[in-house]
């Protein structure tokens, strides 16, 4: 009985060992670095996006049928992340500005930040560059993108000026309508 129990325990331990080994992914490493499918060590930017005073960096990842399509999709994902970052940044600036100006309830001001944010994102994304590509062990592609931060300021300035022009036109039209209504009311009283 003891012999059977001992054999059963040994069998369970061996089976557990085989199951756990089979379910873990084999990771090729060179020292402590992970080596990708193309024999290149994983760059630091894959796990920690670089910071810079003049450039904004972002990463993208995709795993599609082939490397070319994966690069395109990873670039699109990275640009989407940059666009979201720009929109959030511009929105915060405009909301703070409208709050400081005391017009936070002004519908036109609130609509302006949406318009300016969208226009800034679209214009600033033109300057996005692919800095690096790395292919992981499973064939997934990582890209590192960069964009000069000055592009955001330039794009914001352009969008803001376009809004101011349309804002001035809307205000003039509003005032003209008020003047015509006042004239009409005055004429009715005569």
Secondary structure, DSSP 8 states (H G I E B T S, - for coil): -HHHHHHHHHHHHHHHHHHHHHHS----EETTEEB-TTS-B--GGGTS----SSEEEEEEEE--SSHHHHHHHHHHHHHHHHHHHHHHHHHHHHHHHHHHTT-TT-HHHHHHHHHHHHHHHHHHGGG-EEEEEEE-TTS-EEEEEEEEHHHHHHHHHHHHHHHHHHHHHHHHHHHHHHHHHHHHHHHHH-
